[in-house]
Amino acid sequence: MIEIKHKETGRVLYRVDADVFAGSDLHGGPVRTPGLTGASLRGADLGLADLAGVDMCRADLSAVDLHGAHLFGARMEHCNLQDADLSYANLYGAKLCEAHLERANLRGTWLGHADLSGAKLGGAQLQGTRFDRETQWPEGLDPIEFGAKLSD
């Protein structure tokens, strides 16, 4: 049994019946916890998971599989999402301020009303990513130049 605890308060955020959480398979499962703030989920399979509204600020989600995940309104400020697969995820209204998305796969992702101000997107794949006029991008970035599409 593994417990994910907040790094400062020690509060249990999530429990999984496994010896190692990094690389664990939570594919398609709902995560019903108030938050995963500061948690390390490096390499975990969270594909198709329901993480709507979950607080993951400052979490290490590097190389995590989040393809098709429901991340509506998720708080992911200052997250490490380097090399993560977010393809076809629903990130409507997600807060990704100052997130590290270097080399992340964002193909086909829905970013309507998302806030990516200050996010690091070097090498991220944005082909087919959809966004709306309320989406906030890092200063100076034109997502259309990288293959993203404005949806009205």
N, C-alpha and C positions, 0 to 999 in steps of 0.2 A: 504494500500500500504506500502510495506517495501522496503527500500533501503539499500543495503549493501554498506557501505562506507569504504574506506581505513582508518585504525585506526590512521595513522599519517597525511595523507594529506587531508582527508575528501572527496576525489574524489569518486563519485558514481561508484561502480563496477558492481552492478546488481540490478534490481528491480523485485519484485514479488508482485502480487496482493493477499496478505494474511495478517492476523494479526500477525502470528508467522512464522518465517522462519525455525527455528530449527524444524526438522521433516517434512518440506514441501515436496511435491511430484513434482519432476522435472523429473520423470521417462521418459526416452527415448528422452528427449528434448535436442537440441543443446544449449550450453551456449556460446554465442558470445560476449565475453568481453575480453579486453586485459589481465585481471587478476583478481584473487580473493585473492591476497596476504593478509594474515592476517585475512581473513574472518572467521566467525564462521558458519559452516554449520552442526553442530553436529546433528546426527540422521536423516539428510535429505535423501530422496529417489532420488538418481541420477542414478539408475539402467538404463543401456543402453544409458546413456547420451553421447553426443559427446563433450568431453572436450579436444580434441587434441590441443596441444600447449599452453594450458591455464596455466598461472602462478598462482600457488596456494601455493607458499612458505609461510611457517609459518602459514598456515590455520589450523583451528581446524576442522578436518574431522572425529572426533571420532564417532564410531557407524554409520557411513554413509553407505548406500547401494549403492555401485558402481559396482554391478555385471554386467558383460558384457559391461561395459563402454569403450568407445574409448578414451584412454588417451595417444595416440601416441605423444611422445615428450613433455609431460606435465612436468612442473617444480614444484616439490613437496618437495623441500629441507626443512628440519626441520618441516615437516607437522606432525600433530598428527592424525594418522590413527589407533589408538588403537581400537580394536574390530570392525573394518570396514570390510565390505564384498566386496572384490575385485575379487571374483571368476569369472573366465572366462573373465576378463578384458584384453584389449590390452594395455600393458604398454611398448611397444617397444620404446626404446630410452628415456624413462622417467627418470628424475633426482629425485632420492629418497634419496640423501645423508642426513645422520643424521635424517632420518624420524623415527617416532615412530610407528612401525607396530606390537606392542605386541598384541597377540591374534587375529591378522587379518586373515581373510580367503583369502588365495591366491591360492586356489585349481583351477587348470586348467588355471591359468593366463599365459599370454605370456610376458616374461621379456627379450626378445632379446635386446641387446645393452643398457639395463637399467643400471643405476648406483645406487647401494644400499650401497655404501661404507659408513661405520659408522652407518648404519641403525640399529635400535633395533628390533630384530625379536623374542624375547622370547615368546614362546607359539603360534607363527604364524603357520598356516596350509599351508604347501608347497607341499602336495601330488598332483602329476600331474602337478605342475607348470613347464613350459618349459622355458629354457634359452639357450643362445648361448655362444660361447667362448668370446664374447665381453662384456658379462654381468659382472659387478663388484659387488662382494659380500662383506659383512663386513669381516674384517680380521679374519682368523681362522675358518670361517664357511664353511662347506662342504655341499652344498644344496642337493646333492645326498643322503646323510645320512638321510635327512628329506623327501625323496620321490620326489624331483624335478628331472626333466629329461633334459639332455643335448640334444639339437636339433642341427644337423649339417646343 
